Structure formats: structure tokens, C-alpha cells
Amino acid sequence: MRSGLFRIMRTLTSKEKRSFERFLASPYHRAEKNCLPLYQLLKRTYPNFREEEIDYGKIYIELYPGKEYKKQVVWNLISALEKYALSFLEHEALKKDEFQSREMRINELLHRKLSNDALSELNGIEDFIKGRLIDFTFFRYRIRQGDNRINFYQAENKNHLLPDIYTESMEYRILSFLKDLKVSLEEQQFFAEMYNKKYEFNLPQKLAKSIDLERIIEYCEENKFEYLYYIRIIYHSIMIILKNDEPEHFFKLRELFNENHYRFDSREKRNMIIPIVNYCVRHRYSREHDYKRIMFELNEFRLNEGLAFYPGNQIPKLLYTQILLNALSLNELSWSKEFVAKYTEMLHPDLRSSIGSLALAFLSFEEKKYNDVLRNLNEVNYTDVRDKIHVRMLTAKTYYELNENETLLNYIDSSRHFLQNNSSINESRKKLYGSLLNNLSQLVNLRLKRDPESIKIFRNSILNSEQNENVSWILKKTDELM
């Protein structure tokens, strides 16, 4: 017998386990089947609730002493208990969503023609959302609030009060749509960069390019629209994607964030700052602006404000490595060591040991403890292609530092095959990491030959090449040869 019941029960906290028992004990909830005795037997296996450890024959004997065992009876009880468990989760979720609970009461009261009671609940819902910070549900709640008010006035035949409510509701719908459009473009950009996703047909991008948001902003300025600042944030968030090479949009967005982040709850602040940091990542080698330093300051803000942790007190792996590598690129070694010591334990438990070892390997490399680098890299378990790339590139650089020339050249060859044969690595990253491997191969040859003129030519070629995260290290190694 395979049932979702046991997966659900494994997620119950001690408090929820007791609440579920009271739920099952209620005559209202057990009208169809009394599953309480079965649950009281099954809960003995808490917290594991492993189905393979359960003897259904023994359970049947305890439930129905003296009767012949009937497997179907137990199966039916298990199935019924699973339905009750799902219903319990539904009740628990509803208790956490006060807005939806009130909304459902309003609809039921209107259905029963209890207008005064519905109006009281409607006013309560407006008090509930009044003065709230902008959060994930902000505009959707206000849309639904308007819909509830519209339903009430229509039920009361007060249609003359509807025009302003309809207009305000549409304003919230437009703001919600613009937010969703922005998020869609950000997600597309992320998947394109991370997983080499191609978009042959891209309706969100076409729509974003077609909307004249500048004119809309002018109109909102003229009419002193309450959410003008929000439309500006949306506009510049979209423009840093559509016009990636125009930094004025980035700096305006950063300014708007600094001026208005107090209006948003933690989740929305976190969602707003991610694309700002990602822009810095894309432009971190710019000679015009110090995006690495800006990113470092933004990362410090995220850590201090608790915006780097989701879900709960957990820091995502990609964010953890981005913060660490950016700090190391700025020679913030002491800060980086404190970061690793403090925040490694906040990684997902399944990743903590592996990514912690990768972090220690990066720190050891900066401290020139190259044997420690290799030892720590051996403890890294790969969860995605980025982990493999980090390990390969750091291993290759470490072999160079250890003068393991033959081992390095063989490793470079295998790494080239890895890059070429992996379709999930986008072309720009293949070019970046392929360049490092080529430069390392040339460095080995230059170190063996010791020809000053060849070294000088190689150095000039590096100076004239496109800036990336490895150029400064390659130059340093070249200067050592000179």
C-alpha cells in the first residue's frame, strides 16, 4: 500500500500532531469515518512514520479484536485518514490567511442576505490591509478588496457608488500586471544566463518594448499618482534588461530603491535588490564604474537587513558563493573569512558540508595554502554545473601554483572537453572559462621556456583582452615570470 498520508504525517510538528488528533476527535470532522483510533496507533511511529515499518495485520487486530483480517478495511481507513489529513492542512492554511478567511465569510454572508454583517466584515478587511507595507500580496489583496466592495454594492443595488471603485481596482490591476511583466523578464534573463535557455517566441519582451512607460510616468507625475514611485521602479527595472548597456537606468533604480525601500516588506525588498545586484554581476569588469564595490555594499545591506535568507534563516547556495567570490575579488579576505564562519551554517543542511568545503578552498587559495585547496575540493559534492566549473577552474589554478605542469596540462584537456560537451553552459561562460584554460596552458609553456620576449607579448595580449574574473590573476602570474 502506497499512500500520501505518511508523507504528510512526517511533516507534522509536535503541536500540529496534537491539533490533528483534536481535529479527528471532533464529531463534525469524523462524520464519515472515525479514523481517530487508527491515527492513535500510527502516531506511535512518530516522527518517522515509515510505512514499511507498519504491520497492518496487527493494526487490524487492535482495531477489531476477534475478527478475521480484511486488508480492504485497513486500506479504506488509510485512504479516509489521508483525506482528513489533507482537510486538516486546508484548515491550517486558512487560519494563516486572515484575508481569505474574511473574504469567504463576506461571500457567504452576502449569499445569505446578511448585508449588515457582510458590511462589518468588509470594513474589517479594509482595516486589515490599511497601512500595510507593499508585500507579495499587496496589489492582489487590493484588487480582491475592490471586487468584494463591488459585489456588496451590486447586492445592495447601489450601483451609483461603483465607478470610483472600478477605476481604483483597475489601477491596482495595472500595477500588478506591470510587476508581473517585470518579474517575467527577470526570470527569463536568469534562465538564459544560468541554463542557456533560448526564447524563440518572447511575448513578455515584445510587450515590454511596446509599452511607452515614460509617457505613463509623465501622466502620473502630472496627476500626482500615489504609486508614481512604484511605476518608476518598474520602468527602470525593465530598462536594465532591455537596455543593459545604458547604466543610467541602473543608477536611477538604485537611487529609487534607497529612497523607497522602507515602503516594502522584507520579501519584496529582497526581490527588488536581486536584479540590482545581478546587474552589478554582469558589469563587474566595467572600467567606468566600480560595480564590484557597489555589489559588496549591497550584499552587506542584504546580510544586515536579513534579506539574504530565504526560506526562513537559510541562505541560498548561489547567493552564498556570489557574496564570497565578489568579496575575495576585492581582496576583502578578513571579511570573507568572517562571512564563511558565520553563514556557512545557514546553508541548506544537505549542502552545508559540500559548499562549506568549496568556500574553504577559495579562502585557502587566497592564503596560498594550495594543498588545503585540493583537500577541500575533494569534499565538494556537485549539485549543479556551476559547482563543477568552480572546482575545475580552481583545481587548474592550484595545479599551476604547485608547478604540477604535466598534471595541469592533462587537466586542462579534460576540462576543455567538459565545457564543449555541456549544453547547459551558455556560450559566454564557455568563452570565459575556455579563455582561462588557454591562458594557463600558455603560462605553463612560458614558464618552461623562460623567453622574456614571448612573455612580454603574452602579457600585452592579456592587457588588451576583455576583462574578466581571471585576468588580474593571469597578469600577476605573468609578472612573476618576467
C-alpha positions, -999 to +999 in steps of 0.1 A: +000+000+000+014+034-010-003+065+005+005+102+007-007+100+043+027+091+057+045+118+037+021+144+052+024+130+087+062+132+086+059+170+081+037+175+113+053+193+142+045+181+177+020+209+181+003+200+148+003+163+157-018+172+188-040+195+168-046+169+142-057+145+169-082+170+182-094+176+146-100+138+142-118+137+176-144+163+165-177+147+157-181+173+129-150+161+111-154+124+116-190+122+104-180+099+075-155+076+092-139+075+127-102+074+119-091+086+154-083+050+167-062+043+136-043+076+139-036+068+176-020+036+166+000+051+137+013+080+157+035+055+177+059+057+148+063+095+151+083+113+138+094+089+111+061+074+101+077+048+078+051+028+060+074-002+057+076-005+095+038-008+099+022-042+103-014-037+090-024-072+103-015-062+139-033-028+134-065-047+123-064-069+153-061-039+177-089-021+159-112-051+155-102-078+181-115-113+174-124-105+138-109-120+106-083-097+090-096-079+060-070-059+041-095-038+023-109-024+055-075-011+066-069+003+031-102+022+033-093+036+067-059+047+055-075+064+025-100+081+047-073+093+071-053+107+042-084+128+032-087+140+068-050+149+068-055+170+036-085+187+051-065+194+083-038+211+062-065+231+044-078+243+078-043+252+090-036+271+058-069+290+061-060+300+097-028+316+084-046+336+057-068+361+075-077+380+043-091+348+026-109+338+057-127+372+059-133+372+021-150+338+024-172+350+053-182+381+032-193+359+003-212+336+025-230+364+044-240+381+011-253+347-002-275+346+030-286+382+025-270+393+058-259+428+045-250+444+078-228+415+088-212+415+054-205+452+056-189+447+090-166+420+076-159+442+046-148+471+068-127+447+088-109+435+056-101+472+047-088+478+082-067+446+079-049+458+047-048+496+055-013+509+060+004+476+051+038+477+036+039+466+000+044+428+000+038+399-023+001+401-020-003+439-018-019+446-052-038+413-054-054+420-020-064+454-031-079+441-063-099+415-043-109+441-018-124+462-046-141+431-060-157+425-026-169+461-023-183+458-059-201+426-050-216+442-019-229+474-037-243+453-065-261+431-040-275+462-023-285+479-056-261+508-050-246+509-085-241+547-083-212+540-059-194+517-084-175+540-108-147+551-085-142+516-071-140+502-106-114+528-115-093+522-084-095+485-089-082+489-125-053+510-112-043+481-089-047+456-118-023+477-140+003+479-112+000+442-106+004+435-143+035+457-146+050+439-116+043+405-132+058+417-165+090+429-148+093+396-129+088+376-161+116+394-179+139+390-149+132+352-147+138+349-185+171+366-182+181+344-153+172+312-171+190+324-203+222+331-183+221+302-160+208+274-181+214+286-217+176+288-223+166+301-257+134+320-263+123+318-300+089+334-292+090+360-264+057+378-259+066+394-225+097+411-240+077+422-271+050+437-248+076+454-226+092+470-256+059+482-269+046+500-238+056+536-235+062+537-198+079+571-200+047+587-211+028+569-184+052+582-158+047+617-171+010+613-168+013+600-133+036+629-124+011+655-137-017+639-117+004+632-085-005+595-086+001+578-053+022+549-067+043+570-091+075+559-073+065+522-079+059+527-116+093+544-118+109+514-101+092+490-125+103+511-155+140+512-146+139+475-136+126+467-171+151+490-188+182+475-171+172+443-190+161+458-223+189+484-224+215+466-205+243+489-218+228+521-205+239+524-169+218+555-161+188+531-156+208+511-131+219+542-110+183+556-111+169+523-100+195+521-071+185+556-061+148+548-061+155+517-040+174+537-015+147+563-013+117+539-011+128+505+003+111+514+037+077+511+019+082+474+012+083+443+034+114+421+036+103+397+009+097+425-016+129+443-007+148+411-013+131+407-047+139+443-056+176+441-047+183+408-066+181+423-101+201+454-089+229+430-077+226+409-108+232+440-130+264+445-110+274+409-116+270+414-154+290+446-154+316+439-127+345+443-151+335+477-163+363+503-162+337+531-160+321+522-126+332+501-097+303+477-097+322+452-076+323+477-047+286+486-052+278+449-051+298+444-020+279+473-003+245+458-015+255+424-002+264+439+032+230+456+032+213+423+024+230+405+052+224+432+078+188+436+069+181+399+068+173+400+030+198+372+021+179+345+038+151+325+023+133+304+031+135+311+068+170+316+080+186+298+051+210+314+026+208+301-010+238+285-024+242+308-054+239+339-033+264+325-007+291+318-034+284+351-052+289+371-020+321+352-011+337+354-046+329+391-050+344+399-016+375+379-025+379+398-058+381+430-038+408+415-015+384+415+014+400+384+029+393+391+066+356+400+058+353+368+037+367+346+065+341+361+089+314+356+063+322+319+059+325+313+096+291+330+103+270+320+073+280+285+062+258+270+089+229+288+073+231+269+040+207+241+034+217+211+056+223+189+025+247+215+010+264+228+042+294+204+042+300+205+004+296+242-002+314+249+031+344+229+017+343+248-016+343+281+004+373+269+024+391+260-008+386+296-021+399+310+011+429+286+012+438+296-024+439+333-014+461+324+016+484+303-008+476+271+011+474+251-021+474+216-006+445+226+016+427+238-016+429+204-032+419+186+001+388+208+005+379+204-032+378+167-027+350+172-002+328+190-027+297+171-040+283+185-072+246+197-072+248+216-105+271+225-133+283+257-115+298+236-087+317+216-113+330+247-130+341+263-097+360+231-088+376+227-122+388+262-126+402+264-090+418+230-094+436+241-126+449+273-110+461+253-079+480+228-101+497+258-117+507+272-083+521+238-073+541+235-105+523+203-114+528+211-151+520+177-167+490+171-144+478+206-152+480+201-190+461+169-188+435+185-166+432+214-190+425+190-218+397+172-199+382+205-188+380+217-224+360+186-233+338+192-202+330+227-214+324+218-250+301+188-243+280+205-216+249+221-233+237+237-200+267+261-200+259+292-221+284+304-248+296+335-229+306+313-199+322+287-222+343+315-237+352+329-203+364+296-188+379+284-221+400+316-220+413+308-186+423+273-197+441+286-228+459+312-208+470+286-182+483+264-210+503+293-224+516+302-189+530+267-185+548+268-218+562+303-210+573+291-175+592+262-191+608+283-219+616+314-199+617+336-231+613+373-220+601+385-254+574+358-255+563+366-220+561+403-229+539+396-260+516+373-239+513+400-212+503+426-238+477+403-252+462+398-217+461+436-212+442+441-244+418+412-238+383+415-224+383+420-187+370+390-166+374+375-132+407+357-141+426+385-159+442+400-128+454+366-116+468+358-150+486+391-152+501+385-117+514+351-128+528+367-159+546+394-139+561+367-118+576+351-149+591+384-160 
